[in-house]
Amino acid sequence: MIRSLLNYTTVQQAFKCTVFLSLFFLKSTLVAQTPTDALMMPSKNVCFLVSYDYGAFDQYWEGERLRENQTIATVSRQTLLPMVAVGIFNDLNLYIGLPYVKTESSNPNGGRFEGAKGFQDLTLALKYKILEKELGNGNLYILTGAGFSTPATNYLSDYMPYSLGLGAPEFALRGIVKYQLNNGFYARGMAGHLWRGYTEAERDYYYNDGSYYTSFMDVPNAWNVEAVIGKWFFSNTLRFELNYTGIKSTSGDDIRAYNAAQPTNKVTFDRIGVSLQYYFPFAKGLGAVGNYSQVVHGLNTGKFTNVSMGLTYQFNFVKKTNTGFDDN
């Protein structure tokens, strides 16, 4: 769908400040039940999430050098994410999500650079609770998860920084540990590895620390970590979190000076944020989520600021009454 906008040669010659958009954070910026947290839903329960995320940057890291977006000013990225979480068993949850993404620039450089919009990647994930054990003045939880995502549409991944996604299949394997005190305070850590495949570009040559005469680009694998401290308030109806998210590619090249980014780039970022989740007492099963985050350090990525908000609704699809989250 981007093919009618412009050819790659034009972008390469004129795009003097571009950045590799690291896309994993789009899948987990909110604190509603996700594949990376320690919340579990009871069996036969379904939770629907609809969230909106707005992210923007006017600086980016070209390798380790922080630069201004002099040509394209502020690049924005809007994401509408519908997601469903299903309690298959008390200890096993399923997640399905398909985000719709729109990208654009505040300065389109005389109409040369247009944004993109469309559905990004279909994600399927499972999360399993291995252990729940009383320990001291609280409870210890150990979970694991696996996920797979693949492009849902034929979007052009080699169109940075406006591309909808990486354009490659991804398999994720994660481990999650959480300890929650009886007074509601908790700490959680997550570590995962992301295995990524190939994406196809609209050109038959590219440079990645050497010449490649092919249209297929090898998207680097990556490590993903999260660290969270939080607390439940008001009889477990309000949750507040401070969080850190990190991504580190295991291979790849740097964005070359005054050149276009590409899916082979090595991406690293450190992001800090604050999150809120609230369950409405007057409407059982209905909740709201919100998040603010900032990328504070990176490599070949944009210095993003993101604001997210969304609504959740949980219900039991067997009984007529709703049940709350297993607030572990």
N, C-alpha and C positions, 0 to 999 in steps of 0.2 A: 504493500500500500504506500510505502515511502518512495517507490520507484518513480512516480510521477512528479515528485517534489524537486529532485535535483540528482545529478549523478555524483558519484563519490569523488571523482577528480576535482570537481568544483569545490567540494567541501575541503578536500585536502589542501588545496592551494590557498583558500581564503580564510579558513577557520583558524585564527591565530591564537585562540585560547579555548581549549576544549578539555573535557575531563571524563574519565571513566566513571560511570554511575554505578556504584555498588548497590545491588538491588536486594540483598537479603534482608536488610532492615525493614523493607516495606512489608514483610510478612509477619513482623512481630513487634510493631511499635506500640500496640495497645496492650493493656493488662487483662483483657478478657481472656477466658480459657484458651490457651494456645499450645502447640506442641512443645514449647520450650519451658513452660512453667510447671508447677507442682499441683495444680488444681485437677481434681478428678470428679467427673459426674457419676452419679449412681446409674446402675443398669436401667435401661429402657427410658432414659431421659435424653432430650434433644435440646441443644442451645443454639439459637441463631444469632449471629453478629452481623451488623451492618455498620461499617466504619468509614470515615472520611479522613484522609491524611493530606496535609499540604506541606510540602518541603521546598526549600529554595536555597540557592547559594550564589554569591557573587565573587567568591574566591575558590581556588582549587590548588591542589598539590600536584605539580609537575615533577614526578619523582619525589624528592624531599623538599623541593622549593615551593613555597606558597606564593601564588600569583593572583593577580586581579583578572576578572573577566572583562577585559578592555573592549573586546569586539562584541560580545553578546550580552553584556550587562548582567542582569539577574536571570538565572535559569530557574524555572519553577516546575514542580512535578506534583500533580494532583492524582490521588488514588482513591477509588471507591472499592471497598472490599466487602463482598458478601461471603460469609463463612458459616459452616455448620459443624457442630461438634456433637457426636453421638456416643452415649454410654452403652457400649455393647455388653460389657460386664462391669461390675463395680470397679475392677482393676484394669480395664481395657477400654480406651476411648479412641474413636475415629474422627479425623478432621478432613474436611473438604473445603477448598477455597479457590476462587477465581477472581483476581483483581482486574478492574478496568482502570487504565492509566492514561493520563493526558499530560503531555509535556509542551512547554513553550518558553520563549525568551521575551524579556521586556524590551529588548532592542533587536529586532529581526534583521538588522543589517541591510536595510533597503529591500526587504522581501526575499532575500536569498535563502535564509534559513528558516524553514517552517518547523513547527513542532510535530508531534505525532500523537495519535490516540487510538485506543483499541484494547481488547482483552490481552492480558499478559500471559501468565503461566498457570496451568491447572495444577493444584497441589493436593496430594493425598498423603496423610500421615497417621501413624498409630502411636499411642503412648500407653505404657504399661507400668503399673505400680508394683515394684518388686518387693518392697519391705515397708511396713509401718510399725514402729516400735516405740514404746514409752522409754524415755531415757532422761534421767534426772528430773528437772522441772518442766519437761516438755516432751515432744515427740519427734522422732527421726523418720524421715521419708527418703526412700531411694527409688528412683524411676528411670526408665529408659524409653527411648523413642526412635522411630525410623520414619523417614518421609521420602516421597518422590515427587518431583515436579517436571513438567514438560511444557513447551510453548503451546498455547491454545490456538494461536493464529500464526500466519506466515509473516510476522513482523520482521523488519530489517534490524538485526542486532548491531551491525557495524555502521551505526549512525549516531555517534556520540556527540553531545551529551543528551540527545533527544530520544534515543532508543527506548522502547518500552521495557526491554529486559535483556538478558544475556543471550537468549535464543538457543540455549543448550539444555539438555536434560540434566537433572541434578538428583543425586541420592544422598540423603543425610542420615547420620547415625549419631545419637546423643545420649549422654548420661546426665542425670539430674539428682542433686542431693539438697535436702531442705531440713532445717531444724527449726521448730516453732515452740516457743515458750508458752506456758499456760496463760500468760497475760496478753497474748496476741502478737508479741514481737516475734519476728522470724528472720532467718537469713537463708538465702538460696544460691546455689551455684550450678552452672550448666557448662558442659564442654561437649563440643561436637565436631565432626569432620564432614566436609561437603565434597563429594566426588562429582565432578562435572565432565560433560562430554564435549562434543564438537558443535560449533555453530557455523553456518554457511554465510559467506559475505558475497556482495555483488562485484567481486573482482577476483582475478586469478593470480594475484601476486600481493604479498605483504612482507613486511620486515619485522622479525621478532628475534633480535640479537643474531640475525642471519636472514638470508633470503629464502622465502617459501613461495614456490610456484604452484599454488593451489588456492581454491576458494574456501577451503575448510580450515577454521581456526580452532586450536586447542585451548579451551577456556580453563584457566588454572583452578586446581582444587584449593580448598581453604579450610583453615581452622576457625571455629566460632566459639566464643566464650561469653558467658553472662554472669554477673554478680549482682545480687539484690539484697537490700535490707528493707524491711517493711513492718507494718503493724495493722492489725484489724481494730476497728473502733465500733462503738455503739452496737454491741451484741452481734458482731460480725456482719454489719451492714455496710461499713465503709472501710475500704482498704487503701492505704497510702504506701507508696514505694519510692525509693531512690535506687536507680539502676545504672549499671555499666554494661555496654555491649562492645565486643571486640571482634574484628574480622582480620585474618592474616592469610593471604594467599601463599601457597607453598612453592610457586614458581611464577614465571612471567617476566615481562620487560617493563621498562619505564616509558611514560609518555615522552616522546622526543620533543625538543624545543620547537615551538611554532609548528606543531604537527598535530594531526588528528589522533585522538585516543582510539583504542580498539579493544575487542574482548580478550586479547591475549595479555593485557597489562596486569602487572602485579599490584594488587590492591590491599591496602591495610588501612583500618580506621579504628579509632577509639571514640566511643560516643557515651555521653552521660545524659541522664534524663530523670524526670519525675513523673509518676503515674498515679492516677486515682481511679477507683472503681466503687460504685455505689449501687446498692439494691434498694429499690423503692418499697417502703413498708406498706403502702396503700395499693400496690399492684404486684401481687405475688408472681415472681418469676421475671419481672422487668428490672433491668439495670442499665446504668450508664457508665461509660469509660472515657478517660481522657489522658493525654500524654503530651509532654513537651520534652524535646531532646535536642542536643547540639553535638555535632562532631567537633572534637577538640584537637585531634591530631590525626594525620593521615598520610597516605602514600598513593599517588595517582588516583585521587578521589576528590570530590567536592566537599567544601566546608559547609555541610548542610545544617540548617535549622528546620526542625519539623514540629508541627502541631497536629495532633490527632484527636478525634472524638467519635463516639459511636454509641449504639444502643444494643443491648442484648436481651433476649427473651428465652427463658428455659421452661420446658414443660415435660410432663411424663406422658409418653404416647401410648401407654397402656391404661393407666388409671386416669381419672378425671381431675385429680388434684395435682398441683405442682409440688415439687420438692426442691430444696435449696442445693447449692453446690456442696460437695464434700470439701470443706474449706481447709484442706491440708495444704 
